[in-house]
Amino acid sequence: MNVNSILATIKEYFAPKIIGEVNDVYVKVAKIKGNDLPWHNHKNEDEFFYILEGQLLMEVEGKESFIMNQGDFYIVKKGINHRVSSNTECKIMLIENKSTSHTGEVKSKITKSIDEQLS
């Protein structure tokens, strides 16, 4: 598998694509641009963000917002409200439990089911 080839097939922002499984977690890639992702949390799961290309604004409740660059990673702990955005296209890898809902309990126009993330 080649991550760049897979990312080239993704046409929609904030639409994670599952590219693999390791035990009880999914490995996903996504493109981020704009600020459509609502504040949300994952009640019972941590979430791992790794920046493949570009810059990502990470906003985490109770912390100063910060910019993540290529090669940076951050783990959002379970139950912590967060959101991400980017002024220009950013490519990311996510590692999440299989039970993790895309936007937590918040439903929005960008929320994707696991089935949508598999296709």
Backbone bond lengths (Angstrom), bond angles and torsions (degrees), N, CA, C in turn:
res aa  C-N    CA-C-N  psi(-1)  N-CA   C-N-CA  omega(-1)  CA-C   N-CA-C  phi
1 M - - - 1.443 - - 1.530 109.19 -
2 N 1.311 115.06 147.61 1.461 120.83 177.31 1.531 108.00 -126.83
3 V 1.320 116.21 118.28 1.462 121.28 -176.10 1.525 111.47 -59.35
4 N 1.340 117.57 -42.16 1.469 119.95 -179.46 1.521 111.81 -63.84
5 S 1.318 117.65 -37.62 1.468 120.64 177.63 1.524 110.69 -65.51
6 I 1.327 116.53 -40.15 1.461 120.11 178.69 1.525 110.24 -66.51
7 L 1.335 116.87 -44.90 1.470 120.40 179.06 1.527 111.47 -59.80
8 A 1.328 117.38 -33.16 1.468 120.84 -179.94 1.524 111.97 -63.95
9 T 1.342 117.15 -22.17 1.463 120.57 -179.95 1.530 112.70 -85.81
10 I 1.325 116.93 -13.01 1.470 120.94 -177.95 1.523 109.08 -83.60
11 K 1.311 116.19 120.18 1.474 121.87 -176.76 1.519 112.91 -105.64
12 E 1.327 118.31 -13.58 1.461 122.37 -173.71 1.530 109.89 -114.43
13 Y 1.330 116.70 137.48 1.460 120.93 176.53 1.522 110.12 -78.78
14 F 1.331 116.00 152.60 1.471 123.73 179.41 1.527 111.51 59.44
15 A 1.332 117.25 34.20 1.465 122.19 -179.89 1.534 108.98 -126.28
16 P 1.337 117.23 81.10 1.469 119.65 -177.89 1.524 112.44 -56.45
17 K 1.332 114.76 145.15 1.464 121.69 176.93 1.528 107.58 -120.85
18 I 1.316 116.01 125.21 1.460 120.72 178.07 1.521 108.83 -74.58
19 I 1.344 115.27 124.28 1.471 119.09 -178.66 1.525 112.73 -114.24
20 G 1.329 116.57 -6.65 1.453 118.70 178.66 1.515 111.60 -175.85
21 E 1.333 114.26 169.74 1.460 122.25 178.40 1.514 108.49 -131.65
22 V 1.329 115.56 138.10 1.456 121.63 172.54 1.529 105.77 -131.14
23 N 1.301 116.11 109.42 1.465 121.58 -175.65 1.524 109.78 52.34
24 D 1.337 118.08 -118.02 1.462 120.78 -175.99 1.528 113.04 -100.49
25 V 1.332 117.54 23.78 1.468 120.06 178.64 1.526 110.49 -126.39
26 Y 1.334 114.55 153.39 1.457 121.92 173.11 1.520 108.77 -101.63
27 V 1.318 115.51 144.05 1.461 122.84 168.39 1.522 104.86 -102.93
28 K 1.344 115.89 126.49 1.457 121.25 -175.50 1.525 109.94 -129.36
29 V 1.326 115.98 156.09 1.462 121.33 169.90 1.527 107.23 -126.61
30 A 1.329 115.05 154.43 1.461 120.23 179.71 1.519 109.04 -155.82
31 K 1.326 113.90 159.28 1.462 121.69 171.09 1.528 106.87 -109.75
32 I 1.324 115.27 136.96 1.455 121.33 -179.24 1.525 108.34 -121.67
33 K 1.319 116.61 131.58 1.463 122.09 171.95 1.524 107.21 -157.79
34 G 1.320 115.98 129.66 1.448 121.11 -177.61 1.512 110.68 96.58
35 N 1.343 114.82 -165.96 1.468 119.03 -177.16 1.532 111.39 -133.40
36 D 1.322 116.67 41.78 1.467 121.90 -178.10 1.527 114.66 -78.43
37 L 1.319 117.62 -13.95 1.470 119.74 -177.74 1.522 109.52 -76.97
38 P 1.336 118.01 121.84 1.476 120.24 -179.13 1.531 111.18 -76.35
39 W 1.329 114.95 159.96 1.461 119.39 169.44 1.526 107.51 -58.08
40 H 1.328 116.21 135.18 1.459 120.40 179.67 1.526 109.18 -160.77
41 N 1.317 115.88 172.71 1.466 120.34 172.48 1.518 108.44 -144.70
42 H 1.297 114.23 168.77 1.459 121.55 176.91 1.532 105.24 -117.23
43 K 1.297 115.01 105.34 1.461 123.21 -169.74 1.532 113.40 -52.14
44 N 1.332 116.86 -41.37 1.470 119.95 -172.78 1.528 114.97 -120.56
45 E 1.336 117.50 5.74 1.468 119.08 -174.63 1.527 112.02 -133.86
46 D 1.328 115.58 141.95 1.460 122.13 169.17 1.530 107.76 -78.59
47 E 1.350 116.19 161.62 1.464 120.66 -179.99 1.527 108.44 -137.08
48 F 1.330 116.58 129.04 1.463 123.56 -177.29 1.524 109.91 -103.65
49 F 1.329 117.22 125.36 1.467 123.76 177.46 1.527 108.72 -113.61
50 Y 1.325 116.86 131.74 1.467 122.46 175.83 1.533 107.55 -131.14
51 I 1.313 117.28 128.41 1.462 121.53 -177.00 1.524 109.89 -88.87
52 L 1.326 115.58 116.53 1.463 121.96 178.49 1.525 111.56 -85.24
53 E 1.351 115.54 -37.94 1.462 120.23 -177.29 1.529 108.40 -161.16
54 G 1.326 116.88 140.03 1.457 121.35 176.50 1.513 112.64 93.40
55 Q 1.335 114.62 -163.93 1.459 122.04 -179.80 1.520 109.59 -126.99
56 L 1.316 115.37 142.82 1.463 122.23 -178.79 1.521 108.18 -127.70
57 L 1.335 116.51 132.53 1.454 120.59 172.12 1.521 107.15 -89.12
58 M 1.327 116.11 119.56 1.460 122.40 178.99 1.526 107.71 -104.14
59 E 1.323 115.36 122.82 1.454 121.11 175.97 1.524 107.89 -115.71
60 V 1.324 115.26 124.36 1.459 121.94 -177.36 1.524 107.52 -129.46
61 E 1.313 115.80 127.18 1.459 120.54 -178.81 1.526 111.01 -53.30
62 G 1.336 115.44 130.92 1.463 120.52 178.24 1.508 115.06 85.78
63 K 1.345 117.63 0.45 1.472 121.68 179.90 1.518 109.33 -128.44
64 E 1.324 115.79 158.61 1.466 120.89 171.75 1.527 108.24 -67.41
65 S 1.325 116.95 139.34 1.471 120.71 174.73 1.526 108.45 -62.31
66 F 1.336 116.17 150.80 1.462 118.85 179.48 1.520 110.55 -147.25
67 I 1.317 114.17 155.66 1.465 121.95 178.83 1.519 109.25 -94.06
68 M 1.318 115.48 132.34 1.462 121.63 173.80 1.525 107.99 -106.14
69 N 1.321 116.70 138.42 1.458 123.22 -179.45 1.526 110.73 -116.51
70 Q 1.317 116.02 170.27 1.469 121.92 179.42 1.526 109.89 -47.00
71 G 1.322 115.15 130.02 1.462 121.32 178.64 1.520 114.28 92.71
72 D 1.344 117.44 -14.49 1.463 120.94 179.18 1.528 110.31 -79.26
73 F 1.341 115.48 151.10 1.449 119.61 171.32 1.516 109.63 -136.75
74 Y 1.316 115.37 158.42 1.460 121.30 178.68 1.522 107.83 -150.96
75 I 1.315 115.86 142.09 1.455 121.49 177.60 1.525 108.48 -112.32
76 V 1.327 116.12 119.00 1.462 121.69 174.85 1.527 106.15 -89.20
77 K 1.306 116.05 120.76 1.457 120.73 -178.47 1.533 110.79 -74.51
78 K 1.303 115.19 152.79 1.468 120.69 -178.54 1.525 111.09 -55.08
79 G 1.351 113.99 143.08 1.449 120.93 176.64 1.526 115.71 80.34
80 I 1.329 118.13 -2.39 1.471 121.53 -177.87 1.533 109.58 -94.37
81 N 1.328 116.92 124.88 1.464 121.10 176.80 1.518 110.11 -67.32
82 H 1.336 114.66 137.02 1.458 119.92 -178.67 1.524 109.72 -156.91
83 R 1.311 115.11 165.83 1.465 122.14 170.21 1.516 107.32 -159.88
84 V 1.329 114.98 158.42 1.467 121.13 178.58 1.521 108.90 -128.61
85 S 1.325 114.93 155.84 1.457 121.09 176.31 1.525 108.41 -156.54
86 S 1.331 115.01 169.66 1.464 120.39 178.27 1.526 109.13 -157.66
87 N 1.330 115.90 137.23 1.470 120.37 177.32 1.522 111.46 -73.26
88 T 1.324 116.70 -32.59 1.460 122.36 177.96 1.525 108.15 -122.89
89 E 1.317 117.32 165.73 1.464 120.05 -176.70 1.526 111.66 -58.01
90 C 1.313 114.78 130.76 1.459 122.80 177.31 1.528 107.54 -126.42
91 K 1.317 116.13 137.50 1.466 121.33 179.01 1.519 108.56 -110.66
92 I 1.341 115.16 129.47 1.458 120.00 -175.16 1.527 111.68 -130.22
93 M 1.319 114.35 159.68 1.462 121.91 169.74 1.523 106.37 -117.20
94 L 1.320 115.99 138.77 1.456 123.00 178.88 1.520 108.85 -121.42
95 I 1.313 116.04 144.48 1.458 120.55 170.42 1.520 105.59 -124.93
96 E 1.348 115.01 119.96 1.464 121.26 -174.11 1.524 110.23 -140.20
97 N 1.330 115.48 148.30 1.462 119.25 172.25 1.526 108.86 -57.14
98 K 1.300 116.55 151.80 1.465 120.88 178.43 1.520 111.65 -61.86
99 S 1.314 117.30 -22.70 1.462 121.24 -178.82 1.530 112.81 -85.47
100 T 1.337 118.66 -4.90 1.457 121.70 -175.39 1.525 111.50 -72.43
101 S 1.332 116.06 124.09 1.461 121.19 175.22 1.519 108.45 -81.41
102 H 1.323 115.93 138.72 1.463 123.04 -175.65 1.525 113.57 -47.06
103 T 1.309 117.72 -49.85 1.467 121.40 -179.52 1.534 110.68 -119.73
104 G 1.319 116.03 35.37 1.457 120.56 -179.84 1.519 110.72 59.86
105 E 1.318 116.58 -136.94 1.459 120.85 179.03 1.520 112.28 -88.23
106 V 1.343 116.86 -2.37 1.462 122.13 179.28 1.526 108.69 -85.47
107 K 1.314 116.84 125.12 1.464 120.93 176.99 1.523 108.06 -103.10
108 S 1.332 116.34 131.19 1.465 120.90 179.63 1.526 108.73 -142.75
109 K 1.317 115.75 179.56 1.466 120.40 -178.54 1.531 112.48 -64.05
110 I 1.334 118.08 -17.64 1.470 119.59 -179.10 1.525 113.68 -101.49
111 T 1.326 117.60 -4.36 1.467 120.67 -177.78 1.529 110.31 -60.41
112 K 1.326 115.96 131.18 1.464 122.32 -179.97 1.528 109.77 -120.73
113 S 1.319 115.60 135.16 1.469 120.84 175.67 1.532 108.56 -75.04
114 I 1.327 115.41 166.85 1.471 119.63 175.91 1.536 109.62 -59.55
115 D 1.330 118.12 -41.99 1.466 120.27 179.33 1.529 111.32 -59.05
116 E 1.335 117.13 -40.87 1.462 119.94 177.81 1.522 111.77 -67.04
117 Q 1.315 117.78 -30.69 1.461 121.67 179.31 1.523 112.11 -76.92
118 L 1.320 116.55 -21.42 1.469 120.89 178.33 1.519 112.59 -80.44
119 S 1.332 117.32 -25.03 1.473 119.72 -174.03 1.527 112.42 -85.57
